[in-house]
């Protein structure tokens, strides 16, 4: 049966555990047409524009 050769120090153990389980905040950019926050490379849900072109027609 495999047994660790040396004790893993607290610092080494904690370094390994530190950033693995943290979630990243979702990336958001401003829409060039209306200024709403949207996910990059996606159609804006507020106005329906993507790269200055109307992709989805939205009724106000």
JOFENSUL-V661857 format. One record per residue. N is the residue number from 1. OMEGA is omega in whole degrees, -180 to 180 (* if undefined). NEAR is the number of other C-alpha atoms within 10 Angstrom. D_CENTER is the distance of its C-alpha to the mean C-alpha in whole Angstrom. Layout:
n: (N/N)
omega: (OMEGA/OMEGA)
near: (NEAR/NEAR)
d_center: (D_CENTER/D_CENTER)
This chain:
n: (1/2/3/4/5/6/7/8/9/10/11/12/13/14/15/16/17/18/19/20/21/22/23/24/25/26/27/28/29/30/31/32/33/34/35/36/37/38/39/40/41/42/43/44/45/46/47/48/49/50/51/52/53/54/55/56/57/58/59/60)
omega: (-177/180/178/-178/-180/176/175/-177/-180/-179/-180/178/-178/176/180/-176/-167/-170/-175/-171/-178/177/176/176/-179/179/178/176/178/177/-179/-178/-174/179/178/175/180/176/-180/179/178/176/178/-180/-177/-174/178/-179/174/-178/177/-180/179/-178/180/178/-179/175/-178/*)
near: (2/4/5/6/6/6/6/10/9/9/9/9/10/11/11/10/11/9/9/8/7/8/7/6/6/7/9/11/12/13/23/13/16/12/12/14/15/16/14/14/9/12/18/24/15/15/19/19/20/18/13/10/10/14/13/13/9/11/6/5)
d_center: (41/39/39/37/39/38/36/32/32/30/28/28/27/24/23/22/20/19/15/15/14/12/8/5/5/3/5/8/11/15/17/20/22/22/19/17/14/12/9/10/13/13/17/17/18/20/22/22/21/19/20/23/25/25/24/24/27/27/30/30)
